[in-house]
Amino acid sequence: MTRKRSAQSPEYAVSDEAAAYIADALRELTLQFEATHFAQIRRHYQSITPTRDDDPWQLDMFGKHPPF
């Protein structure tokens, strides 16, 4: 059952069942979007990621960690 709120409140009260349904629908929509647009998203991130400079004099501080 939904709770009533004042007319001034912009929030809407929904039941737990309705909230779960909405969350599942949004999750499914997100998975479908990712499946259809994943290659485009990956290309975009690769285009904005700076390329690594292979300067032999530059120290690689974060690439390889020594074994402990």
N, C-alpha and C positions, 0 to 999 in steps of 0.2 A: 504494500500500500504506500502511496506517495504521501509525503508530508506537505502541508501547505506552508508557504512562505509569504511574506508581505509582497505587495505589488511592486515595491521599490527595489527589491532584491533581484539582481540579474541572474542569479544562479537558479537552477531547476533541481528539484529533488526527484530522484528516480530510485526504483527498487534495486536491491542487490541483483536480482535476476536480470533486469533490464541493463544494468551497468555491465554485467558479465557478458550479455549478448552484444552490447556495443563494443566492448573490448575485443571480443572474438572477431567481430566483423572488421574492426580496424586492423587487427593483426593479420587477418586474411588479405585485406586490401594491401597492406604493406608488403606481404610476401609476393603477391601478384605483381605489384609495381616493381619490386626488386628483381623478380625473375625476368620481366620484360625490358627493364632499363639498366640492368647490372653492367653490361658491356659499356654503355654510354657513361655511366657513373665512373667506372674504372678508368676509361680514357680521359675523362675530365680530371680526375685526381692525378693521373700520371702527367697530364699537361701542366698542372700547376705546381707539381713537386719539382724542386730544383734538382738538376742532375748532379751526381757525385763527381767531384773533381779528383782525378787519379794522379795527384801530385805526389811523387815518391818522397818528397821532403816533408809532407804534411803528416802529422801524427794522427793515427786513427784511435781516438780515445774511447769510442763506444761500439766499434765493430766487433771485436773479438775480446771475450772475457777470459782471463786466465783460469784454469781449473783449480778448484779449491779442494 
